[in-house]
């Protein structure tokens, strides 16, 4: 069984039934059941089926029209589009495992992992009750994805882009159509940033904790940064693309984000910024998006 690495918040949205398009930079030829791996966690947390790969979305209005399926908010769509995250992989029957299964992550793997037999068996054991009638009937229901012209989803899309139309995702608060009993909840992010400014827009403000000051890091809101700049817990799981971060006062560096700690991977420039700006516990830091992959950090 192959496992697909997906970061938060996207894997959580898939498992909740609110995201049926996984946006990637290229198409996917795989079909059928895959494991879903929460990037940076070392755990298989669910399964889903890949039933198709659409043509790339070729305009921002198409990207916006696809929001009910890819779940990327308006504030992040331009950066995702310009980062070439335009190709939907169509998923169905996403299931959260009641007991996440640990696996060994091979060095350098950033998209797919081939799971060993023992891990695949541990996953299949949790799915067996479904095939024997012990789980939700909807988990084994026929696909809600049917061949159709994509113009039915995005007005103005050319008819030669025929692929799939996906049934709308469930509303927030509704249980997903397919889930195992009592799924294990996703672990909460470590010390999430306090969002002082409204969600969306070109900037966010976060409050510094004592731990931030002592350890030379800043908790950042992951949904404010392009998905391809958010990596795993170590350098072997670094994101495929880097951010350019300017500290004012301070240095300008290229770095990615550690999704498990919600911090910039580089720390020395952060400590330098704290010292130059005279920042202490309780102070606020303004994070501004100056370009799709460029950000400025300054004292608020």
C-alpha positions in Angstrom: 0.0 0.0 0.0 1.2 3.5 -0.8 0.9 6.4 1.6 0.4 10.0 0.6 2.0 12.7 2.8 -0.4 15.5 3.5 0.2 18.4 5.9 -2.3 20.0 8.3 -4.7 21.6 8.0 -5.4 19.8 4.6 -5.3 16.2 5.9 -7.8 17.2 8.7 -10.1 18.7 6.1 -9.9 15.6 4.0 -10.7 13.3 6.9 -13.6 15.5 8.0 -15.2 15.3 4.5 -14.7 19.0 3.7 -12.0 18.6 1.1 -12.2 16.2 -1.9 -9.5 17.8 -4.1 -5.9 17.4 -3.0 -4.1 20.1 -5.0 -0.7 19.2 -6.4 1.7 20.6 -9.0 1.4 17.6 -11.4 -1.1 15.0 -12.3 -1.5 11.6 -10.6 -1.7 8.2 -12.3 -2.4 6.2 -9.2 -6.0 4.9 -8.7 -7.6 3.1 -5.8 -7.1 3.0 -2.1 -4.1 4.8 -0.5 -3.1 5.5 3.0 -3.1 9.1 4.3 -0.1 10.2 6.3 -0.1 13.3 8.4 3.2 14.9 7.4 5.8 15.1 10.2 3.9 12.8 12.6 5.2 9.4 11.6 1.6 8.1 11.6 -0.9 6.8 9.0 -4.1 8.5 10.1 -6.6 7.4 7.5 -7.3 6.0 4.0 -9.0 7.3 0.9 -9.4 6.4 -2.8 -7.9 8.3 -5.6 -10.5 8.2 -8.4 -9.1 10.8 -10.9 -6.7 13.7 -11.6 -8.2 16.8 -13.3 -6.6 19.1 -15.7 -4.8 22.0 -14.0 -6.9 25.0 -13.1 -5.8 27.7 -15.5 -7.2 30.9 -14.0 -7.8 32.4 -10.6 -11.6 32.5 -11.1 -11.5 28.7 -11.7 -9.5 28.3 -8.5 -12.0 30.4 -6.6 -14.9 28.4 -8.0 -13.2 25.2 -6.9 -13.0 26.3 -3.2 -15.9 24.0 -2.1 -13.7 21.1 -3.2 -10.1 22.1 -2.5 -10.9 24.1 0.7 -8.2 26.6 0.1 -9.5 30.0 1.4 -9.6 33.2 -0.7 -6.6 34.7 1.2 -4.4 31.8 0.2 -5.6 31.1 -3.4 -3.4 33.5 -5.3 -0.2 32.2 -3.5 -1.3 28.6 -4.2 -2.1 29.3 -7.8 1.2 31.2 -8.4 3.0 28.4 -6.7 1.6 26.0 -9.4 -0.6 24.0 -6.9 -3.3 23.8 -9.6 -3.9 20.1 -10.3 -6.7 18.5 -8.4 -6.3 14.9 -7.3 -9.9 13.7 -6.7 -10.5 11.7 -3.6 -13.5 9.8 -2.2 -14.4 7.7 0.8 -11.9 9.3 3.2 -11.8 7.3 6.4 -10.1 8.3 9.7 -8.4 5.3 11.4 -9.6 4.8 15.0 -6.0 3.9 15.9 -3.3 5.7 13.8 -0.6 3.4 12.6 3.1 4.3 13.0 5.4 3.7 10.0 9.1 4.2 9.3 9.6 7.3 7.1 12.3 6.8 4.5 14.8 9.7 4.2 14.0 12.1 1.4 10.4 11.0 0.9 8.2 14.1 0.4 5.1 12.9 -1.5 4.7 9.1 -1.5 5.8 6.3 0.9 5.6 2.6 0.2 4.4 1.1 3.4 5.8 -2.2 4.6 3.6 -5.3 4.9 3.1 -5.0 8.7 1.9 -1.4 8.5 -0.4 -2.2 5.6 -1.9 -5.2 7.5 -2.5 -3.0 10.6 -4.4 -0.6 8.4 -6.4 -3.3 6.7 -7.4 -4.9 10.0 -9.2 -1.7 10.9 -11.0 -1.6 7.6 -12.1 -5.3 7.7 -15.2 -4.6 9.7 -16.5 -2.3 7.0 -16.2 -5.0 4.3 -18.1 -7.4 6.7 -20.9 -5.0 7.3 -19.6 -3.8 10.7 -19.1 -0.2 9.7 -21.0 2.6 8.0 -22.7 1.5 4.8 -21.8 4.7 3.1 -18.1 3.8 3.5 -18.6 1.1 0.8 -21.1 3.0 -1.3 -20.5 3.6 -5.0 -18.5 6.7 -5.9 -20.0 10.1 -5.7 -17.6 11.2 -8.4 -18.9 10.7 -11.9 -17.4 11.5 -15.4 -18.6 14.9 -16.4 -17.5 18.1 -18.1 -15.6 20.2 -15.6 -17.4 23.3 -17.0 -20.3 22.1 -14.9 -18.2 23.0 -11.8 -16.4 26.0 -13.0 -18.3 28.3 -15.4 -16.3 29.2 -18.5 -14.0 26.2 -18.3 -13.4 24.8 -21.8 -15.3 21.6 -22.7 -12.1 19.8 -23.7 -11.1 19.6 -20.0 -13.6 16.8 -19.3 -12.8 14.9 -16.1 -14.9 14.7 -13.0 -17.6 16.5 -11.1 -17.5 16.1 -7.4 -20.5 16.2 -5.0 -20.2 19.2 -2.7 -18.4 18.6 0.5 -20.4 18.3 3.7 -21.2 21.5 5.6 -19.1 22.3 8.7 -20.4 20.4 11.7 -21.9 17.6 9.6 -20.2 14.2 10.1 -18.3 13.0 7.0 -20.1 10.5 4.8 -17.5 7.8 5.5 -15.7 7.5 8.8 -14.8 4.8 11.2 -16.4 4.7 14.7 -14.9 7.0 17.3 -11.9 8.3 15.2 -8.9 9.5 17.1 -8.8 13.3 17.1 -5.9 15.1 15.5 -3.4 16.2 18.1 -3.6 19.9 18.8 -0.8 22.1 17.4 1.9 22.9 19.9 1.1 26.3 21.5 -0.8 27.8 18.6 -0.3 31.4 17.7 -2.7 33.9 19.2 -4.3 35.6 16.1 -4.8 39.2 17.0 -5.7 40.5 13.6 -8.6 39.1 11.5 -8.2 35.9 9.6 -7.3 36.6 6.0 -5.8 39.7 4.4 -2.1 40.5 3.9 -1.0 40.4 7.6 -1.3 38.6 10.9 -0.2 39.6 14.4 1.0 37.0 16.9 1.8 37.3 20.6 5.2 36.1 21.9 5.3 33.7 24.8 8.1 33.2 27.3 9.0 30.0 25.4 9.4 31.9 22.2 11.9 34.3 23.8 13.9 31.6 25.5 14.1 29.3 22.5 14.4 31.7 19.6 11.2 31.0 17.7 7.8 32.4 16.8 4.6 30.4 16.6 3.2 31.1 13.1 -0.3 30.5 11.7 0.2 27.7 9.1 -2.8 28.8 7.0 -1.1 32.1 6.3 1.7 30.5 4.3 1.8 28.6 1.0 1.4 24.8 1.6 4.6 23.9 -0.2 6.7 25.9 2.3 5.4 23.8 5.3 7.6 20.8 6.0 8.1 18.1 8.6 9.9 18.0 11.9 13.5 17.8 10.6 15.7 18.8 7.7 15.1 15.5 5.9 11.4 16.4 5.8 12.0 20.0 4.7 9.3 21.6 2.5 9.9 21.5 -1.3 9.9 25.3 -1.5 11.4 28.0 0.8 10.1 31.4 2.0 12.1 34.6 1.9 11.7 36.1 5.4 12.9 39.7 6.2 13.2 40.6 9.9 13.0 44.3 10.6 15.3 45.1 12.2 17.5 42.1 11.3 18.4 39.7 8.6 16.8 38.4 5.4 16.8 34.6 5.2 15.4 31.7 3.1 13.7 29.1 5.2 10.7 26.8 5.5 8.3 26.0 8.4 8.3 23.1 10.8 4.7 22.0 10.8 5.0 20.0 14.0 6.1 23.0 16.1 4.5 25.7 13.9 7.8 27.7 13.7 10.3 28.9 11.1 13.0 26.2 10.8 15.8 28.8 11.1 16.3 30.1 14.7 19.5 32.2 14.8 18.0 35.1 12.8 14.9 35.0 15.0 17.0 35.4 18.1 18.9 38.2 16.4 15.5 39.9 15.6 14.4 39.6 19.2 17.6 41.2 20.4 17.6 44.1 17.9 13.9 44.9 18.3 14.0 44.6 22.1 11.2 42.0 22.1 10.0 40.4 25.4 7.3 38.0 26.5 3.8 39.5 25.7 5.0 41.7 22.8 3.3 41.3 19.5 5.0 40.5 16.1 3.4 41.7 12.8 3.8 39.2 10.0 3.2 40.7 6.5 2.9 39.0 3.2 4.9 41.2 0.7 4.8 38.7 -2.2 3.5 35.1 -2.6 6.6 33.6 -1.0 8.0 36.7 0.8 7.2 37.8 4.3 8.2 40.6 6.7 8.4 40.2 10.5 8.5 43.4 12.6 7.5 44.5 16.1 3.8 45.4 16.1 
